[in-house]
Amino acid sequence: MITIADLKQRLDRTSEMITVLETLFDPAGLEKKNQELSAQIEKPDFWDDQEKATKILREKGQAEKKLKSYNEVKSTQEDGEAMIELLSESVEDSMDESELFGELKELDHQISDLEDRLEEMRLDTLLSGKYDSNDAIVSIHAGTGGVDAMDWAEMLLRMYLRYCEKKGFKTEVVDLQNDTAAGIKSATVMVSGENAYGYLKSENGVHRLVRISPFNSAGKRQTSFSAVEVVPQLGDELQVNIDPQDLKIDTYRSSGAGGQHVNTTDSAIRITHLPTNTVVTCQNERSQLRNKEVAMKILVAKLTKMAEEEHKENLNELKGDTGMVTWGAQIRSYVFQPYTMVKDHRTGAETGNVNAVMDGDLDLFIKAKLTQDAREGVNN
C-alpha cells in the first residue's frame, strides 16, 4: 500500500540527490556559459569559421540541455513536496489515506520518474573522460566459433543499433562485411549523440556466446566469440600526421547495400596502417573519395586512442601488431542454454533476461561499469 510517509521519505532522498547534483551541475555557471555562447553566436562573423561555429552550437546545446534537466527535476521535486503537504493536511482533516489512493498513486508515478531522471543525471556526471562527450565509432568483428561467430557478430550489431535507438543516438553503418553462410564478418557503425562515446566505451572487449547452435545438426552447445571495439570520433578539427608510406590503400567492389552504382564499381576502400597492422574499411558511400575520407577518420581515431593507451606522443612510434582481440579474455558472457544469463565479468552485474539485453537493454551493465570506473578513479 502506498502511504504518505513512504512517499515523503522517497522525496527526502531525491531532495538530497538534487543538492548533490546542484554542486556538480553548477546551474549558475551553466547559465553564464549559455549567455557567453549566445553572445558569440550573435556576432556577424560567426559563420566565417564553420567548424568553430558548429562546435559552439554543440556546446550551447549541451549547456541548455543540462540546465533544462536540472530545472525540470527541481520543479518536479518542489511540486511533489507541495502535494505531500496538501495530502498531509487532508489526513489531518480526518480523511482516511485510503480515500486518497488516486492522488497517492499519481504522486508515486511522478516520484518514480523523478528518481529515473536523477539517476540518468548522476550517470552524466560520471562521464568526465577526455572524449566522453564525443560521438563514437563502434566496430564489431567475428572471432572464433565459425559460422556461429558470424551469426553472433550480427546479433551484437542489432543489439547496439537497438540500444542507440533507445538512447536517441543516430547511427550510420559505414561498413558491413557479410559472410557467405550466415551473419557478418565485421561491421563499423558511426554513432552520433550526446555522450555517445562515454556510454558505449565500456562495451569495448570480447563478448562470449553460449547456446545450442542452430548450425549444428547434432544440437550441441557451441561457444563463440566476437570482439567489439569502441573509439571516439575526434572531429575534423584534429590534425594528425600519418606518413603516407605507412599506408596501404586498396579499392574493391562493395558487397553491401547502396544501389547499383556501389555494387558495380570499385568504390569501397580498405586502408591498412602497416606499422600496427590496423585495418579500416568503408563501403557505404557511393563516392570512392568519400569512402576514403570516412575510412581515414576512423583510422585516425583508432591510432590516436592506441597512442594514448601506449603513452606515445607520436603516431610514428607505434610499432607491431596491436590487434585488440584476445580470445578467452571476454568482458561479458551471454548464455542462452541450458539457462539464460548475461554476466559482466568486470563488474559482476548480471541478469537472466537475455532477450531484453539482446533487444538493446544495456543500461544495467553500462551503469555498473561507469560507477566502477568512477569509484576506482578510471578516466578513459
Secondary structure, DSSP 8 states (H G I E B T S, - for coil): ---HHHHHHHHHHHHHHHHHHHHHH-HHHHHHHHHHHHHHHTSTTGGGSHHHHHHHHHHHHHHHHHHHHHHHHHHHHHHHHHHHHHHHHHHHTT--GGGGHHHHHHHHHHHHHHHHHHHHHHHHHH--STTTTS-EEEEEEE-SSTHHHHHHHHHHHHHHHHHHHHHT-EEEEEEEEE-SSSSEEEEEEEEESTTHHHHHGGG-EEEEEEEE-TT-TT--EEEEEEEEEEEE---TT------GGGEEEEEE---SSS-HHHHHS--EEEEEETTTTEEEEE-SSS-HHHHHHHHHHHHHHHHHHHHHHTT-SSGGG--S------TT-EEEEEE-SSS-EEEETTT--EES-HHHHHTT--HHHHHHHHHHHHHHT---
